[in-house]
Amino acid sequence: MEHHMKLITSLGLLVLSVGFVGPCFGHTFYVGGKDGWVLHPHENYNHWAERSRFQVNDTLVFKYKKGSDSVLVVNEEGYQKCNKTNPKQTLDDGKSVFKFTRSGPFFFISGHDDKCENGEKLIIVVLAVRNRKQVEHSDSAPPTPPPTKTPALAPSTMVQGIDKPTINAPAPATNSAVTSTVFGGSVDLILGLGFVLGLVWF
């Protein structure tokens, strides 16, 4: 029993730790894809960056041949002028990893020869962290559903005597034309029989 309680406690702590640490993990992006960090990639680095969304805790990986290139993290002026003299950070191990710890723009240039001047440079804009309270507030009030219309009742569902329209059916025909037709036929039949009987009698 005691062993089971310890196991349950350990699993509970593991779940809690994953819940707290999980959101801190980010995505890993390989700069230049298969080309890596080179002078003439198949796709311009900034075009490559425009197709992705970068967030805090995401990681960039620069792959290149160690000793033949490097990555310098610089400011905007250093990026524009390819100034390699005073970088914020220098990466030169052949597989350089850089993690975003804040939102905003980041500037990377090659620190080898004239590669930066020939286009080996990159700008990354990291998206700002959304305010969790604003998200919760916006999600707390779901949109009001549109009012539903009451379907019109079909004539077959109307209550008889209240909603059903009154139909005035014509009264049976009892005029003199009908009466005369009926009796006229009877008189003709009697006269015909009398004529036949008279012929037989005489």
C-alpha positions as CSV (number, residue, x, y, z in Angstrom):
1,M,0.0,0.0,0.0
2,E,2.8,2.4,0.9
3,H,4.6,1.6,-2.4
4,H,1.4,2.6,-4.3
5,M,1.0,5.9,-2.4
6,K,4.6,6.8,-3.2
7,L,4.1,6.0,-6.9
8,I,0.9,8.1,-7.1
9,T,2.7,11.0,-5.3
10,S,5.6,10.8,-7.8
11,L,3.3,10.8,-10.8
12,G,1.4,13.8,-9.4
13,L,4.6,15.8,-9.0
14,L,5.7,14.8,-12.5
15,V,2.4,16.1,-14.0
16,L,2.7,19.4,-12.0
17,S,6.3,19.9,-13.2
18,V,5.3,19.2,-16.8
19,G,2.5,21.7,-16.5
20,F,4.8,24.4,-15.3
21,V,7.8,23.7,-17.6
22,G,5.8,22.8,-20.7
23,P,4.9,26.4,-21.9
24,C,8.6,27.3,-21.5
25,F,9.7,25.1,-24.4
26,G,9.9,26.6,-27.8
27,H,10.5,25.5,-31.4
28,T,13.9,25.0,-33.1
29,F,14.6,26.6,-36.4
30,Y,17.5,25.7,-38.6
31,V,18.7,28.8,-40.4
32,G,18.8,28.3,-44.2
33,G,17.3,24.8,-43.9
34,K,19.6,22.2,-45.6
35,D,22.0,25.0,-46.9
36,G,22.8,26.2,-43.4
37,W,24.7,29.4,-42.8
38,V,26.4,30.0,-46.1
39,L,27.2,32.8,-48.5
40,H,24.8,32.0,-51.3
41,P,21.8,30.1,-50.0
42,H,19.0,28.9,-52.3
43,E,16.6,31.3,-50.5
44,N,17.4,34.7,-49.1
45,Y,17.7,34.5,-45.3
46,N,15.2,37.3,-44.7
47,H,12.7,35.7,-47.1
48,W,13.1,32.5,-45.1
49,A,12.5,34.3,-41.9
50,E,9.3,36.0,-43.2
51,R,7.7,32.6,-43.7
52,S,8.0,31.7,-40.1
53,R,6.7,33.0,-36.8
54,F,9.2,33.4,-34.0
55,Q,8.3,33.5,-30.3
56,V,10.1,33.9,-27.0
57,N,11.9,30.6,-26.1
58,D,12.3,29.6,-29.7
59,T,15.8,28.6,-30.8
60,L,17.9,29.3,-33.9
61,V,20.6,26.8,-35.1
62,F,23.3,28.0,-37.4
63,K,25.2,25.2,-39.1
64,Y,28.5,25.9,-41.0
65,K,32.0,24.6,-41.2
66,K,33.9,25.5,-38.1
67,G,36.8,27.9,-38.7
68,S,35.4,29.0,-42.1
69,D,32.6,31.2,-40.8
70,S,30.9,32.6,-37.6
71,V,27.8,34.3,-36.4
72,L,27.8,37.7,-34.8
73,V,24.8,39.1,-32.9
74,V,24.8,42.9,-33.5
75,N,22.5,45.9,-33.3
76,E,20.6,47.4,-36.2
77,E,23.5,49.7,-37.1
78,G,26.0,46.9,-37.1
79,Y,23.6,44.9,-39.3
80,Q,23.2,47.7,-41.9
81,K,26.9,48.6,-42.0
82,C,28.2,45.0,-41.5
83,N,30.2,46.3,-38.5
84,K,32.0,43.3,-36.9
85,T,34.1,45.3,-34.4
86,N,31.8,45.3,-31.4
87,P,29.2,42.5,-31.6
88,K,26.9,41.7,-28.7
89,Q,27.7,38.0,-29.0
90,T,30.0,35.9,-31.1
91,L,29.2,32.3,-32.1
92,D,31.9,30.2,-33.9
93,D,31.6,26.5,-33.0
94,G,30.2,25.3,-36.3
95,K,26.7,24.6,-34.9
96,S,25.8,27.7,-33.1
97,V,22.6,27.9,-31.0
98,F,20.8,31.1,-30.1
99,K,17.7,31.3,-27.9
100,F,15.2,34.2,-27.9
101,T,14.7,35.4,-24.4
102,R,12.6,38.5,-25.4
103,S,10.4,39.9,-28.1
104,G,11.5,42.4,-30.7
105,P,14.1,42.4,-33.6
106,F,17.4,40.5,-33.6
107,F,20.2,41.0,-36.1
108,F,22.8,38.4,-37.2
109,I,25.7,38.8,-39.6
110,S,28.6,36.7,-40.7
111,G,31.8,37.5,-39.0
112,H,34.0,36.0,-41.7
113,D,35.7,38.1,-44.4
114,D,33.2,40.0,-46.6
115,K,30.4,37.5,-46.4
116,C,28.1,40.0,-44.6
117,E,28.7,42.6,-47.3
118,N,27.7,39.9,-49.9
119,G,24.4,39.1,-48.2
120,E,25.1,36.6,-45.4
121,K,23.0,38.4,-42.8
122,L,19.6,37.9,-41.1
123,I,16.9,39.8,-39.3
124,I,14.5,38.0,-37.0
125,V,11.5,39.7,-35.4
126,V,10.2,37.8,-32.3
127,L,6.5,38.2,-31.6
128,A,5.5,40.0,-28.4
129,V,4.1,37.8,-25.6
130,R,0.4,38.1,-25.4
131,N,-1.2,39.3,-22.1
132,R,-2.8,36.3,-20.5
133,K,-5.3,38.4,-18.6
134,Q,-6.5,40.0,-21.8
135,V,-6.9,36.6,-23.4
136,E,-8.9,35.2,-20.5
137,H,-11.1,38.3,-20.5
138,S,-11.8,38.1,-24.2
139,D,-12.6,34.4,-23.9
140,S,-14.8,34.8,-20.8
141,A,-17.7,36.3,-22.8
142,P,-18.7,34.0,-25.6
143,P,-20.5,35.7,-28.5
144,T,-24.3,35.9,-28.1
145,P,-26.1,33.5,-30.4
146,P,-28.5,35.0,-32.9
147,P,-32.2,35.0,-31.9
148,T,-34.1,32.0,-33.2
149,K,-37.2,32.5,-35.2
150,T,-40.4,30.7,-34.2
151,P,-41.4,28.5,-37.1
152,A,-44.7,29.3,-38.7
153,L,-47.4,26.6,-38.0
154,A,-48.5,24.6,-41.0
155,P,-52.3,24.6,-41.7
156,S,-52.5,21.0,-40.5
157,T,-51.2,21.9,-37.1
158,M,-53.7,24.7,-36.4
159,V,-56.2,24.2,-33.7
160,Q,-59.6,23.5,-35.2
161,G,-62.1,26.2,-34.3
162,I,-59.5,28.8,-33.4
163,D,-56.8,29.2,-36.1
164,K,-58.2,27.1,-38.9
165,P,-60.0,29.3,-41.5
166,T,-63.7,28.7,-41.9
167,I,-64.8,27.4,-45.2
168,N,-68.4,28.2,-46.3
169,A,-69.5,25.2,-48.3
170,P,-72.5,25.8,-50.7
171,A,-75.8,24.3,-49.5
172,P,-77.2,21.4,-51.5
173,A,-79.1,22.4,-54.6
174,T,-82.9,22.3,-54.0
175,N,-84.1,24.6,-56.7
176,S,-87.1,24.0,-58.9
177,A,-85.1,23.0,-61.9
178,V,-83.9,19.9,-60.1
179,T,-87.4,19.1,-58.9
180,S,-88.9,19.5,-62.2
181,T,-86.3,17.3,-63.8
182,V,-86.9,14.5,-61.4
183,F,-90.8,14.6,-61.6
184,G,-90.7,15.2,-65.3
185,G,-88.8,12.0,-65.9
186,S,-91.4,10.1,-63.8
187,V,-94.4,11.5,-65.8
188,D,-92.8,10.6,-69.1
189,L,-92.2,7.1,-67.8
190,I,-95.9,6.7,-66.8
191,L,-97.2,8.1,-70.1
192,G,-95.0,5.7,-72.0
193,L,-96.3,2.7,-70.1
194,G,-99.9,3.8,-70.6
195,F,-99.3,4.0,-74.4
196,V,-97.9,0.5,-74.5
197,L,-100.7,-0.9,-72.5
198,G,-103.3,0.8,-74.7
199,L,-101.8,-0.8,-77.8
200,V,-101.9,-4.2,-76.2
201,W,-105.5,-3.8,-74.9
202,F,-106.8,-2.7,-78.3
